[in-house]
Amino acid sequence: MNSPSANTAATPVAQDAVVIKNFAFSPARLKVRAGTTVTWTNEDTDAHTVTSSGSGGPLHSAALATHGTYTHTFTRPGTYAYLCTIHPFMTATVEVTS
């Protein structure tokens, strides 16, 4: 018998979500495959950013108001640490595998 998931040649792009709530990114550590688009949604009443830690990282959101969203597609494997520049104690990581 053939199962519907037997054909993996055309793997769809995955979509994952991070919620910003209670001054924290949830999940704090997200693991995705290369090609995945991640969406961050701010559920706090305070504004937050999604910004790569250090210089040269791919994440650079504007300040997200309540219910604001930011998306980024990760194309290269690696570990991407990020924070909220308004509240630098808010940190998290996206691990991208091939």
C-alpha positions, 0 to 999 in steps of 0.5 A, spaced: 500 500 500 502 507 498 501 512 504 499 519 502 506 521 505 510 516 501 512 522 496 517 526 499 520 529 493 516 535 493 517 537 500 512 543 502 515 549 506 514 548 513 511 554 517 512 555 524 510 560 530 513 563 535 509 567 540 511 573 544 507 573 551 509 575 558 515 578 556 518 571 553 519 568 546 515 561 546 518 556 544 525 559 547 528 554 542 525 552 536 528 547 531 526 547 524 529 545 517 532 550 512 527 553 508 522 554 513 518 560 514 517 562 522 512 567 524 513 571 530 506 574 533 506 579 539 501 578 544 503 583 549 501 590 550 508 592 550 512 593 543 517 588 542 522 586 536 525 580 533 533 582 532 539 577 531 544 577 537 551 580 535 552 583 528 550 581 521 544 576 523 538 575 518 533 578 523 531 585 524 524 586 525 521 593 527 517 594 533 511 590 533 505 592 536 500 588 540 498 582 535 503 585 530 507 579 526 514 578 523 516 573 518 523 570 516 525 564 512 531 561 514 535 558 508 541 556 511 543 551 517 545 554 523 544 556 530 540 563 530 540 567 537 536 573 537 533 578 542 528 583 543 532 590 543 527 594 547 527 588 553 534 585 552 533 580 557 528 576 552 532 571 548 531 565 544 534 561 539 532 558 532 536 552 530 536 550 522 538 543 520 538 541 513 
